[in-house]
Amino acid sequence: MKKGVHPENYRLVAFKDMSNEDVFITKSTVETKETITHEGVEYPVFKMEISRTSHPFYTGKSKLIDTAGRIDKFKTKYAKHVK
């Protein structure tokens, strides 16, 4: 293995899924400014929008997004601009 290629600052970091509040701990070099206490231990925390506990591929569930409502709002808003 080459010297000086790999980072030296691996440490335990808490990754928090903001959609379902799930927290898991793993080693990482990610830069963080916030901390969280998990199971009585304080860790640097990295907040994520989606993880393995909330992604539809892993959970088998999909979230229904109201795309029809947004499309209808768009059409009514810009209907006056149609030539």
mmCIF file of the N, C-alpha and C atoms, coordinates in Angstrom:
data_MODEL
# 
_entry.id   MODEL 
# 
loop_
_atom_site.group_PDB 
_atom_site.id 
_atom_site.type_symbol 
_atom_site.label_atom_id 
_atom_site.label_alt_id 
_atom_site.label_comp_id 
_atom_site.label_asym_id 
_atom_site.label_entity_id 
_atom_site.label_seq_id 
_atom_site.pdbx_PDB_ins_code 
_atom_site.Cartn_x 
_atom_site.Cartn_y 
_atom_site.Cartn_z 
_atom_site.occupancy 
_atom_site.B_iso_or_equiv 
_atom_site.pdbx_formal_charge 
_atom_site.auth_seq_id 
_atom_site.auth_comp_id 
_atom_site.auth_asym_id 
_atom_site.auth_atom_id 
_atom_site.pdbx_PDB_model_num 
ATOM 1   N N  . MET A 1 1  ? 0.836   -1.174 0.000   1.00 0.00 ? 1  MET A N  1 
ATOM 2   C CA . MET A 1 1  ? 0.000   0.000  0.000   1.00 0.00 ? 1  MET A CA 1 
ATOM 3   C C  . MET A 1 1  ? 0.882   1.239  0.000   1.00 0.00 ? 1  MET A C  1 
ATOM 4   N N  . LYS A 1 2  ? 0.539   2.239  -0.822  1.00 0.00 ? 2  LYS A N  1 
ATOM 5   C CA . LYS A 1 2  ? 1.335   3.456  -0.911  1.00 0.00 ? 2  LYS A CA 1 
ATOM 6   C C  . LYS A 1 2  ? 1.217   4.281  0.366   1.00 0.00 ? 2  LYS A C  1 
ATOM 7   N N  . LYS A 1 3  ? 2.286   4.910  0.753   1.00 0.00 ? 3  LYS A N  1 
ATOM 8   C CA . LYS A 1 3  ? 2.312   5.782  1.921   1.00 0.00 ? 3  LYS A CA 1 
ATOM 9   C C  . LYS A 1 3  ? 1.751   7.150  1.552   1.00 0.00 ? 3  LYS A C  1 
ATOM 10  N N  . GLY A 1 4  ? 1.013   7.776  2.465   1.00 0.00 ? 4  GLY A N  1 
ATOM 11  C CA . GLY A 1 4  ? 0.516   9.126  2.287   1.00 0.00 ? 4  GLY A CA 1 
ATOM 12  C C  . GLY A 1 4  ? -0.662  9.280  1.332   1.00 0.00 ? 4  GLY A C  1 
ATOM 13  N N  . VAL A 1 5  ? -1.269  8.172  0.890   1.00 0.00 ? 5  VAL A N  1 
ATOM 14  C CA . VAL A 1 5  ? -2.375  8.243  -0.050  1.00 0.00 ? 5  VAL A CA 1 
ATOM 15  C C  . VAL A 1 5  ? -3.719  8.247  0.687   1.00 0.00 ? 5  VAL A C  1 
ATOM 16  N N  . HIS A 1 6  ? -3.821  7.461  1.724   1.00 0.00 ? 6  HIS A N  1 
ATOM 17  C CA . HIS A 1 6  ? -5.083  7.297  2.441   1.00 0.00 ? 6  HIS A CA 1 
ATOM 18  C C  . HIS A 1 6  ? -5.178  8.279  3.604   1.00 0.00 ? 6  HIS A C  1 
ATOM 19  N N  . PRO A 1 7  ? -6.400  8.771  3.903   1.00 0.00 ? 7  PRO A N  1 
ATOM 20  C CA . PRO A 1 7  ? -6.559  9.715  5.012   1.00 0.00 ? 7  PRO A CA 1 
ATOM 21  C C  . PRO A 1 7  ? -6.258  9.055  6.358   1.00 0.00 ? 7  PRO A C  1 
ATOM 22  N N  . GLU A 1 8  ? -5.787  9.859  7.286   1.00 0.00 ? 8  GLU A N  1 
ATOM 23  C CA . GLU A 1 8  ? -5.418  9.366  8.611   1.00 0.00 ? 8  GLU A CA 1 
ATOM 24  C C  . GLU A 1 8  ? -6.478  9.677  9.661   1.00 0.00 ? 8  GLU A C  1 
ATOM 25  N N  . ASN A 1 9  ? -7.465  10.517 9.326   1.00 0.00 ? 9  ASN A N  1 
ATOM 26  C CA . ASN A 1 9  ? -8.386  11.010 10.339  1.00 0.00 ? 9  ASN A CA 1 
ATOM 27  C C  . ASN A 1 9  ? -9.707  10.238 10.420  1.00 0.00 ? 9  ASN A C  1 
ATOM 28  N N  . TYR A 1 10 ? -9.672  8.915  10.318  1.00 0.00 ? 10 TYR A N  1 
ATOM 29  C CA . TYR A 1 10 ? -10.867 8.111  10.503  1.00 0.00 ? 10 TYR A CA 1 
ATOM 30  C C  . TYR A 1 10 ? -11.283 8.173  11.958  1.00 0.00 ? 10 TYR A C  1 
ATOM 31  N N  . ARG A 1 11 ? -12.586 8.343  12.182  1.00 0.00 ? 11 ARG A N  1 
ATOM 32  C CA . ARG A 1 11 ? -13.130 8.346  13.533  1.00 0.00 ? 11 ARG A CA 1 
ATOM 33  C C  . ARG A 1 11 ? -14.578 7.864  13.450  1.00 0.00 ? 11 ARG A C  1 
ATOM 34  N N  . LEU A 1 12 ? -15.161 7.525  14.591  1.00 0.00 ? 12 LEU A N  1 
ATOM 35  C CA . LEU A 1 12 ? -16.558 7.113  14.612  1.00 0.00 ? 12 LEU A CA 1 
ATOM 36  C C  . LEU A 1 12 ? -17.440 8.344  14.421  1.00 0.00 ? 12 LEU A C  1 
ATOM 37  N N  . VAL A 1 13 ? -18.398 8.229  13.492  1.00 0.00 ? 13 VAL A N  1 
ATOM 38  C CA . VAL A 1 13 ? -19.316 9.317  13.178  1.00 0.00 ? 13 VAL A CA 1 
ATOM 39  C C  . VAL A 1 13 ? -20.730 8.764  13.180  1.00 0.00 ? 13 VAL A C  1 
ATOM 40  N N  . ALA A 1 14 ? -21.685 9.544  13.706  1.00 0.00 ? 14 ALA A N  1 
ATOM 41  C CA . ALA A 1 14 ? -23.098 9.174  13.670  1.00 0.00 ? 14 ALA A CA 1 
ATOM 42  C C  . ALA A 1 14 ? -23.710 9.743  12.396  1.00 0.00 ? 14 ALA A C  1 
ATOM 43  N N  . PHE A 1 15 ? -24.355 8.900  11.616  1.00 0.00 ? 15 PHE A N  1 
ATOM 44  C CA . PHE A 1 15 ? -25.080 9.324  10.430  1.00 0.00 ? 15 PHE A CA 1 
ATOM 45  C C  . PHE A 1 15 ? -26.565 9.280  10.768  1.00 0.00 ? 15 PHE A C  1 
ATOM 46  N N  . LYS A 1 16 ? -27.253 10.417 10.620  1.00 0.00 ? 16 LYS A N  1 
ATOM 47  C CA . LYS A 1 16 ? -28.660 10.518 11.005  1.00 0.00 ? 16 LYS A CA 1 
ATOM 48  C C  . LYS A 1 16 ? -29.524 10.738 9.774   1.00 0.00 ? 16 LYS A C  1 
ATOM 49  N N  . ASP A 1 17 ? -30.483 9.835  9.574   1.00 0.00 ? 17 ASP A N  1 
ATOM 50  C CA . ASP A 1 17 ? -31.453 9.954  8.492   1.00 0.00 ? 17 ASP A CA 1 
ATOM 51  C C  . ASP A 1 17 ? -32.545 10.910 8.960   1.00 0.00 ? 17 ASP A C  1 
ATOM 52  N N  . MET A 1 18 ? -32.671 12.058 8.309   1.00 0.00 ? 18 MET A N  1 
ATOM 53  C CA . MET A 1 18 ? -33.613 13.078 8.750   1.00 0.00 ? 18 MET A CA 1 
ATOM 54  C C  . MET A 1 18 ? -35.066 12.726 8.425   1.00 0.00 ? 18 MET A C  1 
ATOM 55  N N  . SER A 1 19 ? -35.305 11.791 7.511   1.00 0.00 ? 19 SER A N  1 
ATOM 56  C CA . SER A 1 19 ? -36.679 11.441 7.163   1.00 0.00 ? 19 SER A CA 1 
ATOM 57  C C  . SER A 1 19 ? -37.333 10.522 8.188   1.00 0.00 ? 19 SER A C  1 
ATOM 58  N N  . ASN A 1 20 ? -36.527 9.696  8.881   1.00 0.00 ? 20 ASN A N  1 
ATOM 59  C CA . ASN A 1 20 ? -37.123 8.795  9.873   1.00 0.00 ? 20 ASN A CA 1 
ATOM 60  C C  . ASN A 1 20 ? -36.360 8.776  11.202  1.00 0.00 ? 20 ASN A C  1 
ATOM 61  N N  . GLU A 1 21 ? -35.405 9.688  11.372  1.00 0.00 ? 21 GLU A N  1 
ATOM 62  C CA . GLU A 1 21 ? -34.658 9.859  12.627  1.00 0.00 ? 21 GLU A CA 1 
ATOM 63  C C  . GLU A 1 21 ? -33.794 8.642  13.002  1.00 0.00 ? 21 GLU A C  1 
ATOM 64  N N  . ASP A 1 22 ? -33.516 7.756  12.050  1.00 0.00 ? 22 ASP A N  1 
ATOM 65  C CA . ASP A 1 22 ? -32.648 6.612  12.314  1.00 0.00 ? 22 ASP A CA 1 
ATOM 66  C C  . ASP A 1 22 ? -31.194 7.090  12.410  1.00 0.00 ? 22 ASP A C  1 
ATOM 67  N N  . VAL A 1 23 ? -30.435 6.523  13.361  1.00 0.00 ? 23 VAL A N  1 
ATOM 68  C CA . VAL A 1 23 ? -29.031 6.885  13.557  1.00 0.00 ? 23 VAL A CA 1 
ATOM 69  C C  . VAL A 1 23 ? -28.198 5.617  13.501  1.00 0.00 ? 23 VAL A C  1 
ATOM 70  N N  . PHE A 1 24 ? -27.106 5.646  12.736  1.00 0.00 ? 24 PHE A N  1 
ATOM 71  C CA . PHE A 1 24 ? -26.160 4.530  12.765  1.00 0.00 ? 24 PHE A CA 1 
ATOM 72  C C  . PHE A 1 24 ? -24.749 5.078  12.847  1.00 0.00 ? 24 PHE A C  1 
ATOM 73  N N  . ILE A 1 25 ? -23.873 4.312  13.469  1.00 0.00 ? 25 ILE A N  1 
ATOM 74  C CA . ILE A 1 25 ? -22.498 4.722  13.741  1.00 0.00 ? 25 ILE A CA 1 
ATOM 75  C C  . ILE A 1 25 ? -21.557 3.933  12.835  1.00 0.00 ? 25 ILE A C  1 
ATOM 76  N N  . THR A 1 26 ? -20.614 4.634  12.215  1.00 0.00 ? 26 THR A N  1 
ATOM 77  C CA . THR A 1 26 ? -19.590 3.982  11.403  1.00 0.00 ? 26 THR A CA 1 
ATOM 78  C C  . THR A 1 26 ? -18.355 4.869  11.360  1.00 0.00 ? 26 THR A C  1 
ATOM 79  N N  . LYS A 1 27 ? -17.242 4.313  10.914  1.00 0.00 ? 27 LYS A N  1 
ATOM 80  C CA . LYS A 1 27 ? -16.024 5.106  10.783  1.00 0.00 ? 27 LYS A CA 1 
ATOM 81  C C  . LYS A 1 27 ? -16.090 5.926  9.505   1.00 0.00 ? 27 LYS A C  1 
ATOM 82  N N  . SER A 1 28 ? -15.624 7.177  9.593   1.00 0.00 ? 28 SER A N  1 
ATOM 83  C CA . SER A 1 28 ? -15.668 8.059  8.441   1.00 0.00 ? 28 SER A CA 1 
ATOM 84  C C  . SER A 1 28 ? -14.667 9.194  8.614   1.00 0.00 ? 28 SER A C  1 
ATOM 85  N N  . THR A 1 29 ? -14.369 9.874  7.508   1.00 0.00 ? 29 THR A N  1 
ATOM 86  C CA . THR A 1 29 ? -13.523 11.066 7.540   1.00 0.00 ? 29 THR A CA 1 
ATOM 87  C C  . THR A 1 29 ? -14.329 12.317 7.219   1.00 0.00 ? 29 THR A C  1 
ATOM 88  N N  . VAL A 1 30 ? -15.660 12.200 7.165   1.00 0.00 ? 30 VAL A N  1 
ATOM 89  C CA . VAL A 1 30 ? -16.521 13.324 6.806   1.00 0.00 ? 30 VAL A CA 1 
ATOM 90  C C  . VAL A 1 30 ? -16.362 14.457 7.827   1.00 0.00 ? 30 VAL A C  1 
ATOM 91  N N  . GLU A 1 31 ? -16.348 15.702 7.304   1.00 0.00 ? 31 GLU A N  1 
ATOM 92  C CA . GLU A 1 31 ? -16.227 16.880 8.167   1.00 0.00 ? 31 GLU A CA 1 
ATOM 93  C C  . GLU A 1 31 ? -17.600 17.233 8.725   1.00 0.00 ? 31 GLU A C  1 
ATOM 94  N N  . THR A 1 32 ? -17.686 17.434 10.037  1.00 0.00 ? 32 THR A N  1 
ATOM 95  C CA . THR A 1 32 ? -18.945 17.794 10.676  1.00 0.00 ? 32 THR A CA 1 
ATOM 96  C C  . THR A 1 32 ? -18.711 18.918 11.668  1.00 0.00 ? 32 THR A C  1 
ATOM 97  N N  . LYS A 1 33 ? -19.779 19.678 11.955  1.00 0.00 ? 33 LYS A N  1 
ATOM 98  C CA . LYS A 1 33 ? -19.702 20.757 12.924  1.00 0.00 ? 33 LYS A CA 1 
ATOM 99  C C  . LYS A 1 33 ? -20.591 20.499 14.128  1.00 0.00 ? 33 LYS A C  1 
ATOM 100 N N  . GLU A 1 34 ? -21.553 19.575 13.987  1.00 0.00 ? 34 GLU A N  1 
ATOM 101 C CA . GLU A 1 34 ? -22.499 19.279 15.056  1.00 0.00 ? 34 GLU A CA 1 
ATOM 102 C C  . GLU A 1 34 ? -22.162 17.948 15.707  1.00 0.00 ? 34 GLU A C  1 
ATOM 103 N N  . THR A 1 35 ? -22.672 17.764 16.931  1.00 0.00 ? 35 THR A N  1 
ATOM 104 C CA . THR A 1 35 ? -22.510 16.496 17.636  1.00 0.00 ? 35 THR A CA 1 
ATOM 105 C C  . THR A 1 35 ? -23.870 15.999 18.089  1.00 0.00 ? 35 THR A C  1 
ATOM 106 N N  . ILE A 1 36 ? -23.934 14.703 18.396  1.00 0.00 ? 36 ILE A N  1 
ATOM 107 C CA . ILE A 1 36 ? -25.158 14.080 18.881  1.00 0.00 ? 36 ILE A CA 1 
ATOM 108 C C  . ILE A 1 36 ? -24.766 13.055 19.939  1.00 0.00 ? 36 ILE A C  1 
ATOM 109 N N  . THR A 1 37 ? -25.621 12.863 20.920  1.00 0.00 ? 37 THR A N  1 
ATOM 110 C CA . THR A 1 37 ? -25.401 11.823 21.917  1.00 0.00 ? 37 THR A CA 1 
ATOM 111 C C  . THR A 1 37 ? -26.253 10.631 21.533  1.00 0.00 ? 37 THR A C  1 
ATOM 112 N N  . HIS A 1 38 ? -25.617 9.488  21.316  1.00 0.00 ? 38 HIS A N  1 
ATOM 113 C CA . HIS A 1 38 ? -26.298 8.257  20.914  1.00 0.00 ? 38 HIS A CA 1 
ATOM 114 C C  . HIS A 1 38 ? -25.861 7.156  21.860  1.00 0.00 ? 38 HIS A C  1 
ATOM 115 N N  . GLU A 1 39 ? -26.836 6.584  22.568  1.00 0.00 ? 39 GLU A N  1 
ATOM 116 C CA . GLU A 1 39 ? -26.591 5.521  23.544  1.00 0.00 ? 39 GLU A CA 1 
ATOM 117 C C  . GLU A 1 39 ? -25.551 5.949  24.579  1.00 0.00 ? 39 GLU A C  1 
ATOM 118 N N  . GLY A 1 40 ? -25.637 7.204  25.010  1.00 0.00 ? 40 GLY A N  1 
ATOM 119 C CA . GLY A 1 40 ? -24.781 7.713  26.072  1.00 0.00 ? 40 GLY A CA 1 
ATOM 120 C C  . GLY A 1 40 ? -23.393 8.160  25.651  1.00 0.00 ? 40 GLY A C  1 
ATOM 121 N N  . VAL A 1 41 ? -23.080 8.116  24.367  1.00 0.00 ? 41 VAL A N  1 
ATOM 122 C CA . VAL A 1 41 ? -21.766 8.518  23.859  1.00 0.00 ? 41 VAL A CA 1 
ATOM 123 C C  . VAL A 1 41 ? -21.974 9.671  22.870  1.00 0.00 ? 41 VAL A C  1 
ATOM 124 N N  . GLU A 1 42 ? -21.111 10.679 22.924  1.00 0.00 ? 42 GLU A N  1 
ATOM 125 C CA . GLU A 1 42 ? -21.208 11.817 22.014  1.00 0.00 ? 42 GLU A CA 1 
ATOM 126 C C  . GLU A 1 42 ? -20.375 11.564 20.759  1.00 0.00 ? 42 GLU A C  1 
ATOM 127 N N  . TYR A 1 43 ? -21.011 11.769 19.605  1.00 0.00 ? 43 TYR A N  1 
ATOM 128 C CA . TYR A 1 43 ? -20.369 11.553 18.311  1.00 0.00 ? 43 TYR A CA 1 
ATOM 129 C C  . TYR A 1 43 ? -20.550 12.795 17.438  1.00 0.00 ? 43 TYR A C  1 
ATOM 130 N N  . PRO A 1 44 ? -19.631 13.040 16.496  1.00 0.00 ? 44 PRO A N  1 
ATOM 131 C CA . PRO A 1 44 ? -19.923 14.021 15.453  1.00 0.00 ? 44 PRO A CA 1 
ATOM 132 C C  . PRO A 1 44 ? -21.064 13.467 14.602  1.00 0.00 ? 44 PRO A C  1 
ATOM 133 N N  . VAL A 1 45 ? -21.961 14.318 14.140  1.00 0.00 ? 45 VAL A N  1 
ATOM 134 C CA . VAL A 1 45 ? -23.131 13.837 13.388  1.00 0.00 ? 45 VAL A CA 1 
ATOM 135 C C  . VAL A 1 45 ? -23.127 14.399 11.969  1.00 0.00 ? 45 VAL A C  1 
ATOM 136 N N  . PHE A 1 46 ? -23.510 13.539 11.010  1.00 0.00 ? 46 PHE A N  1 
ATOM 137 C CA . PHE A 1 46 ? -23.696 13.920 9.612   1.00 0.00 ? 46 PHE A CA 1 
ATOM 138 C C  . PHE A 1 46 ? -25.152 13.634 9.277   1.00 0.00 ? 46 PHE A C  1 
ATOM 139 N N  . LYS A 1 47 ? -25.899 14.675 8.877   1.00 0.00 ? 47 LYS A N  1 
ATOM 140 C CA . LYS A 1 47 ? -27.322 14.529 8.600   1.00 0.00 ? 47 LYS A CA 1 
ATOM 141 C C  . LYS A 1 47 ? -27.536 14.222 7.117   1.00 0.00 ? 47 LYS A C  1 
ATOM 142 N N  . MET A 1 48 ? -28.393 13.205 6.865   1.00 0.00 ? 48 MET A N  1 
ATOM 143 C CA . MET A 1 48 ? -28.691 12.772 5.502   1.00 0.00 ? 48 MET A CA 1 
ATOM 144 C C  . MET A 1 48 ? -30.187 12.869 5.245   1.00 0.00 ? 48 MET A C  1 
ATOM 145 N N  . GLU A 1 49 ? -30.568 13.062 4.009   1.00 0.00 ? 49 GLU A N  1 
ATOM 146 C CA . GLU A 1 49 ? -31.982 13.108 3.644   1.00 0.00 ? 49 GLU A CA 1 
ATOM 147 C C  . GLU A 1 49 ? -32.552 11.700 3.475   1.00 0.00 ? 49 GLU A C  1 
ATOM 148 N N  . ILE A 1 50 ? -31.725 10.773 3.042   1.00 0.00 ? 50 ILE A N  1 
ATOM 149 C CA . ILE A 1 50 ? -32.204 9.416  2.777   1.00 0.00 ? 50 ILE A CA 1 
ATOM 150 C C  . ILE A 1 50 ? -31.078 8.427  3.068   1.00 0.00 ? 50 ILE A C  1 
ATOM 151 N N  . SER A 1 51 ? -31.426 7.258  3.580   1.00 0.00 ? 51 SER A N  1 
ATOM 152 C CA . SER A 1 51 ? -30.433 6.227  3.873   1.00 0.00 ? 51 SER A CA 1 
ATOM 153 C C  . SER A 1 51 ? -31.032 4.864  3.574   1.00 0.00 ? 51 SER A C  1 
ATOM 154 N N  . ARG A 1 52 ? -30.338 3.832  3.958   1.00 0.00 ? 52 ARG A N  1 
ATOM 155 C CA . ARG A 1 52 ? -30.812 2.473  3.701   1.00 0.00 ? 52 ARG A CA 1 
ATOM 156 C C  . ARG A 1 52 ? -32.112 2.168  4.443   1.00 0.00 ? 52 ARG A C  1 
ATOM 157 N N  . THR A 1 53 ? -32.406 2.900  5.523   1.00 0.00 ? 53 THR A N  1 
ATOM 158 C CA . THR A 1 53 ? -33.632 2.644  6.285   1.00 0.00 ? 53 THR A CA 1 
ATOM 159 C C  . THR A 1 53 ? -34.840 3.383  5.744   1.00 0.00 ? 53 THR A C  1 
ATOM 160 N N  . SER A 1 54 ? -34.643 4.302  4.790   1.00 0.00 ? 54 SER A N  1 
ATOM 161 C CA . SER A 1 54 ? -35.783 5.037  4.237   1.00 0.00 ? 54 SER A CA 1 
ATOM 162 C C  . SER A 1 54 ? -35.856 4.999  2.714   1.00 0.00 ? 54 SER A C  1 
ATOM 163 N N  . HIS A 1 55 ? -34.849 4.472  2.051   1.00 0.00 ? 55 HIS A N  1 
ATOM 164 C CA . HIS A 1 55 ? -34.851 4.430  0.586   1.00 0.00 ? 55 HIS A CA 1 
ATOM 165 C C  . HIS A 1 55 ? -35.824 3.355  0.095   1.00 0.00 ? 55 HIS A C  1 
ATOM 166 N N  . PRO A 1 56 ? -36.682 3.673  -0.874  1.00 0.00 ? 56 PRO A N  1 
ATOM 167 C CA . PRO A 1 56 ? -37.666 2.705  -1.358  1.00 0.00 ? 56 PRO A CA 1 
ATOM 168 C C  . PRO A 1 56 ? -37.057 1.407  -1.885  1.00 0.00 ? 56 PRO A C  1 
ATOM 169 N N  . PHE A 1 57 ? -35.865 1.442  -2.446  1.00 0.00 ? 57 PHE A N  1 
ATOM 170 C CA . PHE A 1 57 ? -35.238 0.224  -2.949  1.00 0.00 ? 57 PHE A CA 1 
ATOM 171 C C  . PHE A 1 57 ? -35.015 -0.785 -1.822  1.00 0.00 ? 57 PHE A C  1 
ATOM 172 N N  . TYR A 1 58 ? -34.581 -0.305 -0.655  1.00 0.00 ? 58 TYR A N  1 
ATOM 173 C CA . TYR A 1 58 ? -34.284 -1.192 0.462   1.00 0.00 ? 58 TYR A CA 1 
ATOM 174 C C  . TYR A 1 58 ? -35.508 -1.516 1.303   1.00 0.00 ? 58 TYR A C  1 
ATOM 175 N N  . THR A 1 59 ? -36.459 -0.588 1.396   1.00 0.00 ? 59 THR A N  1 
ATOM 176 C CA . THR A 1 59 ? -37.632 -0.812 2.238   1.00 0.00 ? 59 THR A CA 1 
ATOM 177 C C  . THR A 1 59 ? -38.749 -1.534 1.514   1.00 0.00 ? 59 THR A C  1 
ATOM 178 N N  . GLY A 1 60 ? -38.765 -1.453 0.174   1.00 0.00 ? 60 GLY A N  1 
ATOM 179 C CA . GLY A 1 60 ? -39.832 -2.074 -0.590  1.00 0.00 ? 60 GLY A CA 1 
ATOM 180 C C  . GLY A 1 60 ? -41.092 -1.229 -0.624  1.00 0.00 ? 60 GLY A C  1 
ATOM 181 N N  . LYS A 1 61 ? -41.053 -0.050 -0.031  1.00 0.00 ? 61 LYS A N  1 
ATOM 182 C CA . LYS A 1 61 ? -42.200 0.856  -0.010  1.00 0.00 ? 61 LYS A CA 1 
ATOM 183 C C  . LYS A 1 61 ? -41.847 2.096  -0.809  1.00 0.00 ? 61 LYS A C  1 
ATOM 184 N N  . SER A 1 62 ? -42.833 2.647  -1.476  1.00 0.00 ? 62 SER A N  1 
ATOM 185 C CA . SER A 1 62 ? -42.586 3.891  -2.200  1.00 0.00 ? 62 SER A CA 1 
ATOM 186 C C  . SER A 1 62 ? -43.519 4.968  -1.670  1.00 0.00 ? 62 SER A C  1 
ATOM 187 N N  . LYS A 1 63 ? -43.043 6.199  -1.690  1.00 0.00 ? 63 LYS A N  1 
ATOM 188 C CA . LYS A 1 63 ? -43.851 7.322  -1.237  1.00 0.00 ? 63 LYS A CA 1 
ATOM 189 C C  . LYS A 1 63 ? -44.596 7.893  -2.429  1.00 0.00 ? 63 LYS A C  1 
ATOM 190 N N  . LEU A 1 64 ? -45.883 8.168  -2.253  1.00 0.00 ? 64 LEU A N  1 
ATOM 191 C CA . LEU A 1 64 ? -46.690 8.755  -3.306  1.00 0.00 ? 64 LEU A CA 1 
ATOM 192 C C  . LEU A 1 64 ? -46.531 10.266 -3.248  1.00 0.00 ? 64 LEU A C  1 
ATOM 193 N N  . ILE A 1 65 ? -46.044 10.835 -4.333  1.00 0.00 ? 65 ILE A N  1 
ATOM 194 C CA . ILE A 1 65 ? -45.854 12.280 -4.413  1.00 0.00 ? 65 ILE A CA 1 
ATOM 195 C C  . ILE A 1 65 ? -46.988 12.861 -5.252  1.00 0.00 ? 65 ILE A C  1 
ATOM 196 N N  . ASP A 1 66 ? -47.552 13.942 -4.800  1.00 0.00 ? 66 ASP A N  1 
ATOM 197 C CA . ASP A 1 66 ? -48.685 14.573 -5.479  1.00 0.00 ? 66 ASP A CA 1 
ATOM 198 C C  . ASP A 1 66 ? -48.203 15.348 -6.700  1.00 0.00 ? 66 ASP A C  1 
ATOM 199 N N  . THR A 1 67 ? -47.795 14.616 -7.735  1.00 0.00 ? 67 THR A N  1 
ATOM 200 C CA . THR A 1 67 ? -47.317 15.285 -8.946  1.00 0.00 ? 67 THR A CA 1 
ATOM 201 C C  . THR A 1 67 ? -48.471 15.869 -9.740  1.00 0.00 ? 67 THR A C  1 
ATOM 202 N N  . ALA A 1 68 ? -49.635 15.237 -9.705  1.00 0.00 ? 68 ALA A N  1 
ATOM 203 C CA . ALA A 1 68 ? -50.787 15.745 -10.455 1.00 0.00 ? 68 ALA A CA 1 
ATOM 204 C C  . ALA A 1 68 ? -51.192 17.113 -9.919  1.00 0.00 ? 68 ALA A C  1 
ATOM 205 N N  . GLY A 1 69 ? -51.177 17.286 -8.639  1.00 0.00 ? 69 GLY A N  1 
ATOM 206 C CA . GLY A 1 69 ? -51.516 18.578 -8.051  1.00 0.00 ? 69 GLY A CA 1 
ATOM 207 C C  . GLY A 1 69 ? -50.552 19.660 -8.484  1.00 0.00 ? 69 GLY A C  1 
ATOM 208 N N  . ARG A 1 70 ? -49.279 19.351 -8.538  1.00 0.00 ? 70 ARG A N  1 
ATOM 209 C CA . ARG A 1 70 ? -48.283 20.331 -8.962  1.00 0.00 ? 70 ARG A CA 1 
ATOM 210 C C  . ARG A 1 70 ? -48.421 20.661 -10.433 1.00 0.00 ? 70 ARG A C  1 
ATOM 211 N N  . ILE A 1 71 ? -48.724 19.664 -11.241 1.00 0.00 ? 71 ILE A N  1 
ATOM 212 C CA . ILE A 1 71 ? -48.889 19.889 -12.678 1.00 0.00 ? 71 ILE A CA 1 
ATOM 213 C C  . ILE A 1 71 ? -50.110 20.762 -12.927 1.00 0.00 ? 71 ILE A C  1 
ATOM 214 N N  . ASP A 1 72 ? -51.204 20.487 -12.222 1.00 0.00 ? 72 ASP A N  1 
ATOM 215 C CA . ASP A 1 72 ? -52.414 21.296 -12.384 1.00 0.00 ? 72 ASP A CA 1 
ATOM 216 C C  . ASP A 1 72 ? -52.171 22.744 -11.977 1.00 0.00 ? 72 ASP A C  1 
ATOM 217 N N  . LYS A 1 73 ? -51.438 22.960 -10.888 1.00 0.00 ? 73 LYS A N  1 
ATOM 218 C CA . LYS A 1 73 ? -51.111 24.323 -10.461 1.00 0.00 ? 73 LYS A CA 1 
ATOM 219 C C  . LYS A 1 73 ? -50.274 25.032 -11.521 1.00 0.00 ? 73 LYS A C  1 
ATOM 220 N N  . PHE A 1 74 ? -49.324 24.311 -12.097 1.00 0.00 ? 74 PHE A N  1 
ATOM 221 C CA . PHE A 1 74 ? -48.478 24.890 -13.138 1.00 0.00 ? 74 PHE A CA 1 
ATOM 222 C C  . PHE A 1 74 ? -49.309 25.282 -14.356 1.00 0.00 ? 74 PHE A C  1 
ATOM 223 N N  . LYS A 1 75 ? -50.196 24.390 -14.798 1.00 0.00 ? 75 LYS A N  1 
ATOM 224 C CA . LYS A 1 75 ? -51.019 24.658 -15.982 1.00 0.00 ? 75 LYS A CA 1 
ATOM 225 C C  . LYS A 1 75 ? -51.944 25.843 -15.760 1.00 0.00 ? 75 LYS A C  1 
ATOM 226 N N  . THR A 1 76 ? -52.573 25.937 -14.602 1.00 0.00 ? 76 THR A N  1 
ATOM 227 C CA . THR A 1 76 ? -53.467 27.058 -14.346 1.00 0.00 ? 76 THR A CA 1 
ATOM 228 C C  . THR A 1 76 ? -52.694 28.368 -14.212 1.00 0.00 ? 76 THR A C  1 
ATOM 229 N N  . LYS A 1 77 ? -51.515 28.310 -13.640 1.00 0.00 ? 77 LYS A N  1 
ATOM 230 C CA . LYS A 1 77 ? -50.719 29.523 -13.455 1.00 0.00 ? 77 LYS A CA 1 
ATOM 231 C C  . LYS A 1 77 ? -50.259 30.089 -14.793 1.00 0.00 ? 77 LYS A C  1 
ATOM 232 N N  . TYR A 1 78 ? -49.866 29.221 -15.718 1.00 0.00 ? 78 TYR A N  1 
ATOM 233 C CA . TYR A 1 78 ? -49.315 29.666 -16.995 1.00 0.00 ? 78 TYR A CA 1 
ATOM 234 C C  . TYR A 1 78 ? -50.291 29.524 -18.163 1.00 0.00 ? 78 TYR A C  1 
ATOM 235 N N  . ALA A 1 79 ? -51.562 29.260 -17.884 1.00 0.00 ? 79 ALA A N  1 
ATOM 236 C CA . ALA A 1 79 ? -52.562 29.104 -18.954 1.00 0.00 ? 79 ALA A CA 1 
ATOM 237 C C  . ALA A 1 79 ? -52.758 30.414 -19.699 1.00 0.00 ? 79 ALA A C  1 
ATOM 238 N N  . LYS A 1 80 ? -52.640 31.522 -19.005 1.00 0.00 ? 80 LYS A N  1 
ATOM 239 C CA . LYS A 1 80 ? -52.843 32.818 -19.651 1.00 0.00 ? 80 LYS A CA 1 
ATOM 240 C C  . LYS A 1 80 ? -51.722 33.163 -20.635 1.00 0.00 ? 80 LYS A C  1 
ATOM 241 N N  . HIS A 1 81 ? -50.582 32.491 -20.535 1.00 0.00 ? 81 HIS A N  1 
ATOM 242 C CA . HIS A 1 81 ? -49.452 32.764 -21.416 1.00 0.00 ? 81 HIS A CA 1 
ATOM 243 C C  . HIS A 1 81 ? -49.449 31.915 -22.688 1.00 0.00 ? 81 HIS A C  1 
ATOM 244 N N  . VAL A 1 82 ? -50.390 30.988 -22.774 1.00 0.00 ? 82 VAL A N  1 
ATOM 245 C CA . VAL A 1 82 ? -50.451 30.105 -23.949 1.00 0.00 ? 82 VAL A CA 1 
ATOM 246 C C  . VAL A 1 82 ? -51.006 30.888 -25.125 1.00 0.00 ? 82 VAL A C  1 
ATOM 247 N N  . LYS A 1 83 ? -50.391 30.739 -26.281 1.00 0.00 ? 83 LYS A N  1 
ATOM 248 C CA . LYS A 1 83 ? -50.810 31.472 -27.494 1.00 0.00 ? 83 LYS A CA 1 
ATOM 249 C C  . LYS A 1 83 ? -51.720 30.631 -28.337 1.00 0.00 ? 83 LYS A C  1 
# 
